């Protein structure tokens, strides 16, 4: 029987709720990588520092010394500054999660003429960008916000008296605001880089230079006593600006307000790049 | 040109890319059925399809799909359009059914609906047994079918097909054209078929739109088109070719010379009256001209005018 004799029937909508396009894009972008073993391995590794910090909180509580952790801004502290330091310590996992989830997001679409495929559907630029950003943001939150929220709850449950309701309400709220802002900004920068290439490997190289290279230059600046080199520390600026939200000491020898301005400028530039690069134009390969 | 009754309406559409005009004052109205979009490379076919999808700015001018102005209501209009791109159109890492369902969800279908519909359309295009395979492993023919399934998943009113038989073997091409003809003929979908292959258009379409340098040159029916008494005469020979071509041009509707080969279109109804049937009179007239011009034909062949002849005459007016 010829294939066309099998019959084409018109679609009868069932009346079930349809997800918005941005959520459909985000869902597919997040679920796909989670099926890969090495993505799960990365997530597992990213939670090891949280397990270590949880262990410290537990044993300090057992020893009756948890009050020591309620003060200061060390990595082990259970206050806002301590959790900011923890998030800062997760920057290598942030680099890995964002590069794995985000590097090919737009580059692959441009290479495979996927942009035209998306924009032949009833969705707009905002839907597309929101969906793609959520994928990177999801990866960022999975290695930063999720462990610190669990740690906040854990610390409160272990010794409710130590930090009180602030550890249960205010600190998590501040951390949510910071991580959402920083994660969205970092996601937009990653997407802008991804939109500039059609080869994922190029985006990986650029992202490595920006994140790890910036971190290394900042470290060299600190070692040789040249604070100006800290301006190259891309991820450091987000944590430095985060000190304003979390009420912590500045993380870089640069004003947090200057870091905030740099972050805003970088995000604005990324949005401009995305607006100019994301067009339903066929890429001839 | 009426606005309300038409399904797809383009009015005075002009589009320039970096100040280079790509579409110039294009206007037409399409009802249902299959329409062939023909034109040489760079004539604006793909840009016209993109304008119909609302992917390029449609000002000045207007594109309306099912009554929706694509400048302001592109999302609503796109619900009625299914697009099959020539290149790409495959998202790596997904199986055929996952990709089709994903496109359905992006088109505003609920997840269960999209998945059920994906199975149906993959069955329809003949990918039932391969639907769970990763689409990167598909052959070219299977990819084309998958792209057609993606275009059909949300049950559009119009299909925009950009070179749908590109890269297909003869059997795959026939299957694809059968599917498209069936959709346009029996399932009531409108089809715009952009292609370089005139045979595809003749097999599927009821009329053609011809574009050249961004202008809509002509719109005419394909099947049953009355081409009057026009015949094509293909002549090759040697001798006074210049004089022969010059004399033939006065007799023929068009004359094209390619080296030693001369192609002339004659309207048999306008030839001088005389003995014999019109074809024999035309043959005689051509041979008399050859003798008069001292041109020695080695070969003289007659055939009916085809769509290809008309298309070439339209896009190469200098051949006249």
Interface residues (C-beta under 8 A of the other chain):
Chain A: X2 X3 X4 X6 X7 X8 X9 X10 X11 X13 X14 X16 X17 X18 X19 X21 X24 X25 X28 X32 X108 X109 X112 X113 X114 X116 X117 X118 X119 X120 X121 X122 X123 X124 X279 X280 X282 X283 X284 X285
Chain B: X46 X50 X53 X55 X74 X75 X76 X78 X79 X81 X83 X85 X86 X87 X88 X89 X90 X91 X92 X93 X102 X103 X105 X106 X107 X108 X109 X110 X111 X112 X113 X117 X120 X121 X123 X124 X125 X126 X150 X152 X154 X155 X175 X178 X179 X181 X182 X183 X187
